[in-house]
Amino acid sequence: MSSIQFVSVAELSVTDPRLTFITVARRQMRLPYLDIDWSQEPDASLRKWLMNTSTHTHQHYHWLVSKDNIPVGWLHLRTNNITDRHILSADIYIDPDYRRQGLARQTLRFGLNWLADHDLLTDITRFHVDVSSAGSPPALREHLLNLGFEITYTNRQSGAKIQRYDLDEIKQKAQRLQDSAESKGYHFQMIENGNLDQLFCSADDFFKMRQTTWNLMPTEDAGSEEEIYDNAMNEEWYKSIHDGDMAVMIVSYDQEDHPVGLSEAWFSVDNPYILSQYDTGVISEHWGNQLGITMKTLLLNHLLQNYPQMSKVQYWNTGNAGSNEHMIRINNVLQYQELYNQYCMEVDLDQMVQYLG
Ligand SMILES: CC(C)(COP(=O)(O)OP(=O)(O)OC[C@H]1O[C@@H](n2cnc3c(N)ncnc32)[C@H](O)[C@@H]1OP(=O)(O)O)[C@@H](O)C(=O)NCCC(=O)NCCS
């Protein structure tokens, strides 16, 4: 008879070859639209992420699922969400050759029982998953809706093909936008790798601005993101840089050096083909001055002119709320194409437990 084993990743060494199954799965789940041979790329920071169970904002639990000692799946449960302690989030992946045999259901049942046995479900009332229109089976969303899940938020992932940009055109456009913003009294600063000592303002003022812009985003999903920014959060966010990742942030200031907006690009050593863009935001008093598009264009121009890593990048990728019309308009100007949607889906935990049986 075949048997299923669940091995806690915390019990494996960071170099355990079995972890390759999870790092490959994770890439496939996140970036299903690229025809890339990930096996040739290092996965050091993904492995480090798998081992980093206790973070400032969450507690993470990872298991490798094996059948007859062959790795076939991965389960990631996340509790202790700093802003929403009642939410349990799950990522689950089953190898395509082993699907529709009840493995996902069995794995989730195991994970929830494990949390209950360790008294970790006491504060939890909601169960959350992200279902991708590209990485998940198309009928799965329908199945979850039938089970009583609701879509709480749709994250639209867009990407711009870097090769499509004409360097001179971007350079000129960046200059025009910068001149126009400067004529309105704004100025900009590039910050590398979260080095906040360089800021023209205090770190506290910067965090306040970052938190304000984050909370202005439409119905952001507290289940997968945080609304609190402070020094501990900042340090954690940049920890992976020690594994070779690199971040470049642009900050906008008004005439008195008050920070009014930011945008950030992230190079990951595990994924040199995608340049991720995060957290573009402007505080509302300064909306309507083209700061969003100016920051994104200046950042892109800065990276294209100065970073050799850009030669390998294929997509400049970003995620927005599907309802975020302003940001989507900016993305259209910058020639982003819609790639896939990520549906954040939630159900009452009791209902999930009952379904799993
Ligand atoms: C989603 C996934 C984990 C399902 O794994 P699985 O082992 O095939 O799932 P199970 O056999 O345990 O099925 C569990 C239930 O989901 C349903 N289901 C599974 N795959 C489905 C599909 N493609 N379409 C519709 N329903 C599906 C099953 O019918 C079953 O329902 P039932 O309990 O009412 O009989 C797997 O397809 C996968 O890894 N996909 C890629 C990653 C992903 O999308 N993860 C989910 C978001 S975190």
Ligand as a Chemical Component Dictionary entry (heavy atoms), coordinates in Angstrom:
data_LIG
# 
_chem_comp.id                   LIG 
_chem_comp.type                 NON-POLYMER 
_chem_comp.pdbx_formal_charge   0 
_chem_comp.three_letter_code    LIG 
# 
loop_
_chem_comp_atom.comp_id 
_chem_comp_atom.atom_id 
_chem_comp_atom.alt_atom_id 
_chem_comp_atom.type_symbol 
_chem_comp_atom.charge 
_chem_comp_atom.model_Cartn_x 
_chem_comp_atom.model_Cartn_y 
_chem_comp_atom.model_Cartn_z 
_chem_comp_atom.pdbx_ordinal 
LIG C1  C1  C 0 -5.037  22.803 -6.425  1  
LIG C2  C2  C 0 -4.233  21.537 -6.212  2  
LIG C3  C3  C 0 -3.396  21.704 -4.951  3  
LIG C4  C4  C 0 -5.231  20.362 -6.034  4  
LIG O1  O1  O 0 -4.514  19.195 -5.727  5  
LIG P1  P1  P 0 -5.212  17.735 -5.799  6  
LIG O2  O2  O 0 -4.372  16.794 -5.005  7  
LIG O3  O3  O 0 -5.478  17.402 -7.215  8  
LIG O4  O4  O 0 -6.605  17.977 -5.047  9  
LIG P2  P2  P 0 -7.561  16.861 -4.389  10 
LIG O5  O5  O 0 -7.511  15.642 -5.266  11 
LIG O6  O6  O 0 -7.248  16.666 -2.959  12 
LIG O7  O7  O 0 -8.966  17.546 -4.528  13 
LIG C5  C5  C 0 -9.576  18.292 -3.481  14 
LIG C6  C6  C 0 -10.875 18.857 -4.000  15 
LIG O8  O8  O 0 -10.589 19.862 -4.984  16 
LIG C7  C7  C 0 -11.216 19.529 -6.206  17 
LIG N1  N1  N 0 -10.309 19.851 -7.286  18 
LIG C8  C8  C 0 -8.993  19.577 -7.357  19 
LIG N2  N2  N 0 -8.501  19.994 -8.516  20 
LIG C9  C9  C 0 -9.521  20.561 -9.173  21 
LIG C10 C10 C 0 -9.664  21.128 -10.440 22 
LIG N3  N3  N 0 -8.651  21.196 -11.272 23 
LIG N4  N4  N 0 -10.871 21.592 -10.790 24 
LIG C11 C11 C 0 -11.929 21.495 -9.985  25 
LIG N5  N5  N 0 -11.869 20.934 -8.772  26 
LIG C12 C12 C 0 -10.669 20.473 -8.394  27 
LIG C13 C13 C 0 -11.419 18.037 -6.147  28 
LIG O9  O9  O 0 -12.515 17.656 -6.947  29 
LIG C14 C14 C 0 -11.711 17.800 -4.690  30 
LIG O10 O10 O 0 -13.077 18.137 -4.432  31 
LIG P3  P3  P 0 -13.979 17.208 -3.500  32 
LIG O11 O11 O 0 -13.282 17.211 -2.177  33 
LIG O12 O12 O 0 -15.283 17.902 -3.489  34 
LIG O13 O13 O 0 -13.975 15.870 -4.133  35 
LIG C15 C15 C 0 -3.326  21.239 -7.437  36 
LIG O14 O14 O 0 -4.111  21.292 -8.609  37 
LIG C16 C16 C 0 -2.185  22.176 -7.599  38 
LIG O15 O15 O 0 -1.124  21.987 -6.992  39 
LIG N6  N6  N 0 -2.337  23.259 -8.400  40 
LIG C17 C17 C 0 -1.312  24.290 -8.580  41 
LIG C18 C18 C 0 -1.165  25.149 -7.318  42 
LIG C19 C19 C 0 -2.487  25.747 -6.863  43 
LIG O16 O16 O 0 -3.294  26.181 -7.656  44 
LIG N7  N7  N 0 -2.707  25.778 -5.549  45 
LIG C20 C20 C 0 -3.937  26.301 -4.979  46 
LIG C21 C21 C 0 -3.779  27.685 -4.536  47 
LIG S1  S1  S 0 -2.791  27.821 -3.082  48 
# 
loop_
_chem_comp_bond.comp_id 
_chem_comp_bond.atom_id_1 
_chem_comp_bond.atom_id_2 
_chem_comp_bond.value_order 
_chem_comp_bond.pdbx_ordinal 
LIG C1  C2  SING 1  
LIG C2  C3  SING 2  
LIG C2  C4  SING 3  
LIG C2  C15 SING 4  
LIG C4  O1  SING 5  
LIG O1  P1  SING 6  
LIG P1  O2  DOUB 7  
LIG P1  O3  SING 8  
LIG P1  O4  SING 9  
LIG O4  P2  SING 10 
LIG P2  O5  DOUB 11 
LIG P2  O6  SING 12 
LIG P2  O7  SING 13 
LIG O7  C5  SING 14 
LIG C5  C6  SING 15 
LIG C6  O8  SING 16 
LIG C6  C14 SING 17 
LIG O8  C7  SING 18 
LIG C7  N1  SING 19 
LIG C7  C13 SING 20 
LIG N1  C8  SING 21 
LIG N1  C12 SING 22 
LIG C8  N2  DOUB 23 
LIG N2  C9  SING 24 
LIG C9  C10 SING 25 
LIG C9  C12 DOUB 26 
LIG C10 N3  SING 27 
LIG C10 N4  DOUB 28 
LIG N4  C11 SING 29 
LIG C11 N5  DOUB 30 
LIG N5  C12 SING 31 
LIG C13 O9  SING 32 
LIG C13 C14 SING 33 
LIG C14 O10 SING 34 
LIG O10 P3  SING 35 
LIG P3  O11 DOUB 36 
LIG P3  O12 SING 37 
LIG P3  O13 SING 38 
LIG C15 O14 SING 39 
LIG C15 C16 SING 40 
LIG C16 O15 DOUB 41 
LIG C16 N6  SING 42 
LIG N6  C17 SING 43 
LIG C17 C18 SING 44 
LIG C18 C19 SING 45 
LIG C19 O16 DOUB 46 
LIG C19 N7  SING 47 
LIG N7  C20 SING 48 
LIG C20 C21 SING 49 
LIG C21 S1  SING 50 
# 
